[in-house]
Amino acid sequence: MPSTPVRIIATGLFTPDQSISNDELVASYNAWVDQWNSDNPKAEPKHHSSSAFIEKASGIKSRFVLDKKGILDIDRMRPRLPVRSDDELSIMAEMGVKAANQALDKAGLQAKDIDAVICAASNMQRAYPAMAVEIQSALGIDGFAFDMNVACASAAFGIENAIGLIRNGARRVLAINPEICSAHLNFRDRDAHFIFGDVATATILEADEGAATGESWQIIDTRLKTLFSNNIRNNFGFLNFPCDDLDLSDPDTDKLFKQEGRKVFKDVVPMVSSLILDHLKDNGFAGTDLKRMWLHQANLAMNQFIARKILGRDPTPQEAPIVLDTYANTSSAGSIIAFHLHRDDMAVGELGVISGFGAGYSAGSVIVKKAA
């Protein structure tokens, strides 16, 4: 019996109203470096950062955040996000609901039209109750929900899970990617303090059975891959609580995001390039058949290398759109932001691929075709 075809019919995007430029971030970091060097004269001195270094290393020029003031305060250097009571909507759920409502509006749908919610993100605000269940409740959806985490590839893995739910009877699934990345970033780490931003995205999928509810992006096929690597890690979790040596003020703490950037680049570029090329080939396509690549927005050079490998030539800005210059790395949400903002010019029948990749290593490829 053939599998039920599935399509994407709408997306939503919540963007915080605060943004930090490279110049602002560097000014704060360098002021902290000067203070730290003064307070620790016998230690190996820490070095200044610069906007030119950040842009050359990543392509990032600015990032949206939930709290700018706390991040730039050199005595704090982390966002100030007050604890909400259990009776209040959590921050992550609030972001997810805003992105979800935008997607629902675009599709002309209501909560009663959705059967399931998946919250797929790199870091959950709490262990339980599931963030997805809170989002489901806030939206008034009668169905079920669950959380999942495959780091920066979570959106692709969420789409795969949504497809499975639809093929098992769900009418429509809402996949949410809320990312408060500024809360797991060490802003005292010169090699990482500029990488992440905050955002939330939403994607609605439904069974492809005739007229689409909203847009119609036919999902041709999906493919997932994971390989274990220590080169991207975040060690913060509940098992830190019983530890006696937890000190998040330590500029060299390993309990927040850290990565071996050069090793990640060397490993991930060929992994993702091969994944997408093999995925296309197995579905009867070549890289040159792609009109658009909505790639994970982690690093400009990485995206350019992957796109070049797939196309066999340098990509145009339209073929591999970049949003990391203003959004920075938003983990699982990055590829969906690119898809959300850069698809209106696609013609019916044109082919594209949505791909997320990151810690794990984890990677996902979603081949889509504009159907209506």
N, C-alpha and C positions, 0 to 999 in steps of 0.2 A: 504494500500500500504506500503510495507516494506521501512524502512529508508535506504538511500544511505550509504553503508559502507565507512568509511574514514580511511586513513592510514597516518602515518608519513614516509616521504621518505628521509629526510636529516635534519641535524642540523649544526649550526655554532657557533663558540665561539671566541669572541674578548677578549684578556687578556692584560691589560696595561703592559708596560715594566718596571714599577717601583714597588717594593715590600718593605714592612716594616716588619721587624721581631719583635717578642715580646720584645726582649732585647732593640731594638732601640726605640720602642714606650714607654716602661717603663722608659728608661733613660730620655726621653723628659718630660713625665708626672711627674716624681719625681722631676725633676729640676723645673718645674712649681710649684709643691706643696711647695717646699722649698721657692721659691720666694713669693708665696701667703701667707704662714705662717709668713714670715718675715714682709710682708707689712700689715698684719692684726693680730697683736699680741694679741688683746683682743677677737678675734673670736675663736670659737672652731676649733682646728687645723685639717687640712686635712691630710690624711694618705697616705703613699707611696703604690704603686702597685708593683707587681713583675711578672716575666714571669711564675713562678711556679703557682701563683694564677690564672693567665689568662688561662693557659693550663688546670688546674684542673677544673676551672669553665666552660670552653667551649670546650676544645679540639683544640682551635685555636693556631697555631704557627706563622703564618704570614698572610699578606693580600696584595693583589695587589691594587694599588691606581694610580690615574691620576697625583697627585702631592705630592710627598713625602716631599719635602723641606718645604712647607708651613705648613704641618701637624706637623712636628717635631720642628718647630720654636716656642719656648715657648712664644714668644711675639705675636704669631698669632694663632697657633693651629687649623688651618683649611686649606683646600687646596687652592692654588692660581690658580684660573681658570679665566683668563682674559675674559672680555666681548667681544663677537664677534659682528661684524656689522650684520644688517639684511640681507645683501647680502652674508654673509659667512654661510657655513654649521654649524649648531649648534653642540655643543660638544656631546649631547646625540644622535643626528641624525648621526653624524660621527661614533660613536661607533656602532650604530645599523646597519649602512650600511656595516661596516667591517664584522660583524657577518653574515649579510645577504648574502654578496658576497661569503663568505666561504661555506655557505649552498647551494647556487645556483650552485657553482662550483662542489660540491660533487654530486649534483643531475643531473648535466649536463644540467642545465636550464638557460634561459635568462629572462630578465625582461618581455618580451612579453608573457612568459608562466605563469605569476602570475596575478591574478585578484584582490586581495585585500591584504592590510597590516593592521595588528593589532599591535599597540604598547602598551604592557601591562607591567606596571612597578609601583613601589611604589611611586615614585616622578617624576613628569614631570618637565622639565626644564622651561616651561612656560605654561600659561593657554591656549593660542592660538596664531597662528595657531597650529593645532594638530601636535605633533611630528611625528605621523604616516604619515601624509600627506607630511611632509618634507622628511621623509625617502622614501616614495613612489616617490616623485619628483626626489630625488637624484639618485634613482635606475633606473628611467625612466619607471615606471610601469603605464600602462594605465588602470585605474580601480578606486578603492576608498580605503579610509583608515580612521581609527579612533583610538583614544586613549582610554584606560581603566585602572582602578586602583582598585585592590582588595588586596593591600599590598603584602605580601610574597606569597600569593596564586595566584597572577596574571597570572602566566604561565598556570596553570591548567584552570583558567577561560578563558584565551585567547584561549586555545585549544578547549574548549567547544564552544566558539563563532565562531571559525574557522570551526568547524564541522557544525554548523548551516548554515553558509554562503555557504559551499560546498553543503549541502543538498538542498539549495535554488538556485543552479545553478553555483556557482563559480567553476572554474576548480581547482585552487590551491590557497591557502592562506599562506601568510608569517606572522608568529607570532614572534614579536621581544620583547626581555626583556632587555632593557638597564638600568643599575642601577649604578648611581653615588652616592653610599651610603655614601661615605666619606663626602659629602657636607651637609648631614642632621644629622651628628653625633656630639655630644658634646664631644670633646676630653679632656675636663676638668672634665668629669664625670668618677670617678674611676670604677664604676660598668658597664659602657657602652663603654668607649673609645676604647676598643679593638675589638668590635663586628664585624664591617662591612668592606667590601672591594668593589672595583669597577670592573665592568665587563659588557659584553653584550652577550646575546645568541640569536639564531634565530632557528626557527623550520618551516619546510615546510610541509604542509599537502595537500593531494589531494584525490579525489574520488577513492575508491578501485574498479577499473573496469578492471581487467585483469593484464597485465604485469606492474610492477611498473616502475616509471621513474628512481628512484634510489634504495635505500633500500626499504624494505616494513615491516613496523611495524603496523599491523592491530590494530585499536582501538576497543577493545571489547565493552567498555562502559565507561562513565564518570559519576562522581557524585560530586556535589558541596554542601557546607554547610556554613552558616554564623550565628554567634551569637554575639550580641553586647557586647563589653567589653572595659573598660577604662584601662586595664592593659598593653596595648601597645599603645602608642600615639605619634603623631607628630603634634603639633599645629601650625606649621608655614604655613602661607598662606596669600592671599591678604588682608584678614580682619585684619591682623596685622598692615598694613600700617597706618590706621587711629588711631591706639592705641598710647597713649602717653608714655607707659611704656615698649616699646620694647627695650631690651638690650641683644643682643646675646653674649656679652662678659661676662655676668653673669654666673659663673660656675654652678649655680643652675637653669638656665633658663628652662622653660617648653615648649619653642618654637621649640625645636629640638627633636630628638628621645629620648624617655624615656620608661621604662617598669618596671613592678613589676615582676622580674624574677622568683621568687619562685611561685607566683600565676599563672604566665603563664605556667610554667612547670606542675603544679597541674591540671590546666584546660585543656590544649591542648593535653597532652599525651593521656588521656582516650578518648577525643573527636575524635582525628585522628585515634587512634587504632580502635575504634568502627566504624567509617566511612568506613575505608578500609575493615575491616572484614565483615561488613554488605554488602558492595558493592560486595565483592567477593562471599559471600553466595548467594546473589540475582542473580548472574550470573552463579551459579552452581560450584563455586570453594571454596577451603579452603585456609587458609594462607599457608599451607604446599605445595600447588601447585605452589607457586611463586618461580621462579629461582632468581629474582632480585627485590630489592626495591630501587628505586631512590628517596630518601626522601629529603625534604627541608633541606638545610645545615645551621642550626642555632646553634645547640648545640649537641655535641657528645653524652652526656648522654640521651638527649631527643630522638635522633634517635635510640639509642640502646634499650631504653625502649619500644618504639613503635614497633621496629622490633621484639623484644622478645615477646611482646604481640601477634603479628600477627603469628609468627612461633611456639610459645609455647616453645621456647628454645632460647639460645643465638645465634645471627646471626653470620655467618662467615664474614670476611671483603669483600668477593666476593658477598655475598647475600645482604649486605647493605653498598655499597661503600661510603667512606667518602672523600670529597674534601675540607671540611671546614678547615682542618689543614693548607692548603696553600692558599686557597681563602677567608677564613673567611665566614661570613654570607653575601651573595650577594642577599638577598631578593628573588624576584621572579625568579632570574636566577639560584639559587642553585640546584634545582632538575634537571634542564635541563643540567647544567654543569656535574652533576653526570651521567646522561643519555648519554651525548655526549662522555664522557671519558671512560665509563665502560659498553659497550654493545657489543663490537666486538667479545667476546667469546660466545655470546648467540647462541644457535642452533635453527634452524627452528622448530617452534611449542612450544618453551619455553615461559613461561608467566612472565610478570613483571608488576609493578605498579609505575607510576610517581605520586608523591604527594607533593603538596606545602601547607603550613599552616603558619598562623601568625596573624597579627593585624586584628582586626575586632570584634571577631575572625573570620577568614575565612579559609576554607580548601577545597582542591580539590583532587580527586582521578581519575587517568586515567589508566585503565587496558589495557595493550598492549600485543600482541603476535607477536613473530618474524615469519614473513611469507616468507621472501626471503632475 
